[in-house]
Amino acid sequence: MVALLGASIYEAKLRRIAETAPTLAIATSSSDRSPSASSQQPGTITLPLVSVIIPAYNEADNIEDCILSVLQGTPPSAPLEVWVLDDQSSDDTLAIAQTLQQTLNDPRLRVLAGKARPDQQTWMGKNWACTQAVEHARGAFLLFLDADVRLKPGAIVAALEFVQENQIDLLTLCPEVVCGCLAEWLVQPWMMSLLMAGFAFNEVNDPHAEAAFAAGMFMFFRRTAYEQVGGHQAVADQAVEDVELARRLKLKGLKLYYAIGANLASVRMYRSLAGVWEGWTKNWHLGSRRSLYISLLSATIMLWVCVLPWFGLVALLYQLETVGLTPVNGLAIALAVTTIAIQYRIRCSIERVAAIPPRYWWLTGIGGALVAAITIVSVIKTETGWGWTWRGRSLQLPNAGVRS
């Protein structure tokens, strides 16, 4: 009964969020275009320059496809420059990007080898790479992309027009989340559910609400707003810099907009259980602003909603074999099965936002247990520094042991 109540509340919350979340789409015909776009004369460029910045560290598997999705998905007539900054990768990321630059001979593409991080300041994550690239970028708008993102044709122009028409200072999206290996199917949907519940779209978009969120994989800044909050240099010591930038932008009274963006971009964040584990244990507790309450609450929700119903059903079926069917255990089995059915409905709400089909939903118990373990280990790693790495690069957390 307790699990049924928890799952019902969680399902209702996620369904409401999914049904009310704003969605961005790419115009498919001239009648769908915005007035600013449709009024342009053939051959006339009225769009401002967009600088796409792709920081890359050990992204040999991703960098070429990411660059191609940007260049091939944007009309040659649209003002665009693409800056790829290799953050001293230990793999072939830089060589692949440079080879592609020579092969394409596209003047829009620029590839830079990043400098070593300054010793006098702590630089976390991709902040140093982004800061270096911005120094070269000339655009009135800055689009920061992770190398594992694939833009869909027309995405940049659609985002630019939306930002201009609605006077947005930072547009960030929840893209289509692509899953490949079993670990991704088990973990990614439920991580997305926690993000949905913790950062509801309408609350993030409400200028009067405290909630602030940005997905670093797709952040489309008005440059003046980016500079007003100090850019990545101002959050140099933040590993989860995207959320901190969004928070600072909102505190400045600037306009933040968060929307479903599966029609504009897709992302495959991790490709193995090891990658899923390393990535989420790196980010989760910091993304919760090192709040022990929030991190442990996330683990509790996963155990309550995802694990408890399956654990209870297995125990009840074992009892059925030993003592037979009684009115009490019959009712309990019915409640457990009903709760498990609600898990499928939760996955359908997640699909509406992150475009993750409810495949393997019947392994929810295992997925929930993994997510709970990830959130707990994330607390340990973040607060102690033990095993806190990203792709082999050891991470240093300032002020370890001090929670905000």
N, C-alpha and C positions, 0 to 999 in steps of 0.2 A: 504493500500500500504506500509506503514511504517513497519507494522508487517510482511508482506510478505518478504520485503527486509531483515529484521533482521533474520527471520527464515531461509531464503535461505542461508545467509552468515554462520549462525551457523551450519546448516546442512552440508554445503560443507566442513567446517573446521573439524567437527567431522568425516565425512565420510573419509576424507583424512587421519586423524589420525588413524582411525580403519583399513584402508586398508594397511597402512605402518607399523603398530606396530609389533614388533617382538613377536613371540609366542613360549613358551616353551612347549615341549611335553614329554611324557614318552615313551621310546622305547617299542614296542609291540612284537618284535621278535629279534632273535639274529642278523639278518642282519641289524636291525635298531640301534643296540648298537654302542656306540662310540668305536674307536680303543682301548682306554685304558681299556674299560670294556671287550670287546670281546677277547682281547689277554690274559686275565687272565686264569690261569690253574684252573681246578676244585679244590675247597677246599682251594685255595690260596687267602689270604686277602691282597690286595695292596692299598685299600682305607684308607685315614687317618681318625682319630677319629672325629666324629661330635658330638658336645654337643648341644642337643635341650633344650632350656630354655623356660619354660612356666610360666610367672608371672600370678598369679590368685588372684583376689579380688572379692569376692561374685560371684563366678562362679559355684555354685552348679548345675545349669542346664546344664553346658557345660563341666566341667572338665573331667568327665569319658570318654565321647565320643572323646574328643580331644586326651587324652592320648592313648586310644586304637587305634585311627587312625594312630598315630605315630609308636607305637610298632608293630601293626599287618601289617602295610604297608611297613615295612622295613625288609629285610631278616635278620634272626638271625646271619648270618655270617658277616654282615656289621658292622664295628666298630661304636657303637652308645651308648650314654648315654643320659638319659632324666632327666632333673632337673625340678621339679615342686616346685615353691616357693609360698606358701600361704602368701599373703600380709596382714595378720591380718584380715581375712574375719570375718564378723559377722554372716555368714550363715554356712552351713555344708561343704563348699569347702574342708577344710583341712581333715575332717573326711572321706569324700568320697574318696579323693586321697589316704589317708593312708590305708583305707579298700581295695582299689583296689591293692595297693602295696602288701599287705599281701595275697590277693587272687591269684594274678598272680604269685607271687614269682619270678618275672623277675629281674635279677640282673642289667638290664639296667635302671630300673626305680628307681629314688631317690626322696623322698618327704621331703621338708624342711618347717619348720614353721618360717616365717619371723620375724625379730626383729622390735622393735619400731623405728620409724624414728628419726634420731639424731636431737636434738633441735638446735644445733649450725649452721645448714645449711638447706636451703629450698629444699625440695625434692618434685617434682611434679609428678603426675601420677604414672607410673610403674617403674620409674627410680631407686628407692631404691631397689625394688624387683629384678630387673634385675642385679643390681650391686652386691647384695648379692649372687645371683646364680652363677654369673661369677667367684666369688672367689673360688667356689668349682669345676667348670667345667674344664676339662682337655683337651678338644678337640682343634685341630688345626683349626677347623671351628666351628662357633657358629651360630645356627639357633634360632632366637627369634620368637616365635609363640604366638599369642593371644589364649585364651582358647576357643573362638568361632570359631576357624579354624578347619577344618577337612582335613587332608592330604589324598591324594589318593595313592593307592598302588604304590610303586616305586618312589614317589615324591622326597624323600631325596637323594637317589642315583642319580636320574636324575639331580637334582640341583647341587649336588657335582661335578659330571662329567662335567657339563656345565661350572661351575665356574673354575675348574682346567684347562680345555682345552682352555678357553678364558682369563685366567689370570685376573679374576674379583675379586675385593676386596669386593664389596657389591652387592649381587643380591637381588632385591626386586620385588614382583609380584603383579599384579592386579588379585586376584583370582575370581572364580565364586561367584557372590553375590546372595545369596539365599534370597528370599522374602516370607514371610508367611502371615502376617496380611495385611489388606488394607493399613494401614499407610506406610508400607514398600514399597508396590507396587507404591504408590503415590510419595514418596520422594526419595527412593534410586536410581532409574534410573536417575533422574535429578541431584542429587548430584554427581553421577558418571560422568555425562556429563560435569559438571563444572570442576571436577578434570581432565577429559580428555582434556578439552580446556585449562586449566591453566597449566598443566604439560604434555605436549605432549611427548610421548615416545622417539622420535628421538632427541628432544631437551635435555631431561634429560640425554640421553646416549651420547650426544656430549660433549667430554671433553673440548671443547672451548666455549661452551654455559654456560650462568650463571644458567640456570634452574637446580634445584636439587629437588629430591623428593624420598621419601621412604615410603612404607606402613608398619607401625609397626606391623601389623598382620603377616607379613612374611618378615623377614630380615635375609639373609644368609651372614654372615660376614666371611672373612678370618681373623683369630684372630689377626694377626700382624697388619692388617689395623684397626681393632676395637681398639686395644691398642694405635695405633698411633694417633687416633683422641680423645683419652681420654675416650672412652666408655660412658656408661650412666652417669657416675659420672661427666663428663665434661658438661653434659646438664641437670644436676640435677634440675635446676629451670625452665626447659622448659616442658610445658604440652604436646606440640606437638613435642616430642623428636625425632621422626623418621625423619621428614623433616630437623630438625636442624643437626642431625647426617649425613644425606646425604649431606647437604650443606658443613659441615666441611670436610667431606671425599673428596668431589670434590675440595675444596680449597687447599687440601694437594696434589692434583695431582694424587689421587688414582682413580681406575676405578670403576665407578658406572654403574650398568646395571638394567634397568627397563623393564619388559616384561609382556605380557598377560600370566597369569598362571592358567586359568580356568581348564586346563588339570591336574594340579598338586594339586590344593587346592580349597576348597570352604569355604565361611564364611557367617554366618547369624549374622550380627552385632547387630541388635536390634529385639525385639519381640513384641513391642507394640508402640502405638503413644507416650506414655510417654517416653519410651526408646529412640525412634527416636529423640524426641524433646530434651531430656537431653543430649544425646550423641553428636548430631551435634551442638547444641548451645554451648557446652563445647569446641569443637574443631575448628569450622570454622574460626572465626576471628583470632585466634592464628595461625592457619595453613596459613592464609594470611599474617602472620608476623605483625599482628595488623595494617594492612594498611586499613584505612577507605575507600580509593578509591577502592581497590580491593573488599572489602566486599560489598560496595554499588553497585559496578558494577555488581557483581554476582546477587544481588537482582533485579537490573534493567533488566539484560538479561532474568531472569526468568519471570518477568512481561511482558516484550516485546515479547518474543518468545512463552511463554506458556499461559499466561492469556489474553493478549490483543485480540488475534484472537477469542477466545470463547466469551469474553465480547462483542466484536464488532458484532459477529454473532447473539447473543441473542438480542442486541439492534436493529439490522437490521430486524430481524424477527418480533419484536414487531412493528417496523415502517411499515413493510409490512402489518400487520393486520390493522393498522390505516389509512395509506394513499394509500395502494395498491402498486402494482409493477410499478416501473419506471425504465428507463434505468440506472439511477444513482445508485439506491439501488440494482438493479439487478446485476450490475457490482461489487458493493461492496460486495454483498453476495458471488459472485463467487470468489472474491479475498480472503475472509475470509475462505471459504471452501478449497481453494487451500493451504492456509497457514496451516490449520489444518491437511491436508494430509501430509504436510512436517513434521509435528510433529511425525507422524507415521514413516517416513523415519529416523528421528533422533533416535527414539527408536530402530530401526533396527541396526544403527551404534553402539548404546550403547550395544546392545546384542552381537555384534561381540567382544567387549572388556570384558564386565563384565558378559556375559552369562545370562542377565536378559531378558526373553522373553517380547515382547511388550504387555503383558497383561494389561488391564485397561488403555491402552493408551488414550482412549477417555475421561478419567478423568484428562487429562494433565493440564487443567486450574486450577483445585483444587490443584494438585501436585505442579505446579509452584508457586501458591500463598503461599502454605505451606513452600516451600523452600525459597522464598523471605522473609517470616516472620522469618524463622530460622536464616538467615544470619543477619538480622537487630537485632534480639534479642541477637544473639551471640556477636555483637558489644557492646550492652548495658551491658550484663553480664560480659564480659571480662574486660571492662573498669571501671565498677563500683563494680564488685564482687557480685552484687545482684543475688541471686538464682543460684550461680555458683557452682554446685555440680556434683558428679559422684557416682551413686548408694548410695546416702545418705551421702557420705563423702564430707564435705565442702572443697572447694579448695581455696587456697590462691595464689593470683597472685602478684609476686614481681613487684615493680615499677608501680603500678596501675596508670593509667592516662598518662603514658609516652609511646608514640608509636615510633617504630623504623622506 
